[in-house]
Amino acid sequence: IDAIYRGLKKLGDTCKELIELYHFQEIPLKEIAELKEMGYGNLRKRIFDCRNRLKRLATEELKLSHTLKV
């Protein structure tokens, strides 16, 4: 969990905001699309890309924390 939060801090502002709106505040995609004035399909792709970026960053954070503990 800590690695995910550290990864979130490294994400760009837009990605961080979209992930927080969708996953933490559980706002439906259609509402987020209207709020951000984005097309629904574009928003879905953007969130998918942001999640992949967060996954990569969290994995790097896990590797880094493991390396520091050894």
Buried (B, 14 or more C-beta within 10 A) or exposed (E): EEBBEBBBEBBEEEBBBBBEBBEEEEBEBEEBBEEBEBEEEEBBEBBEEBBEBBEEBBEBBBEEEEEEEE
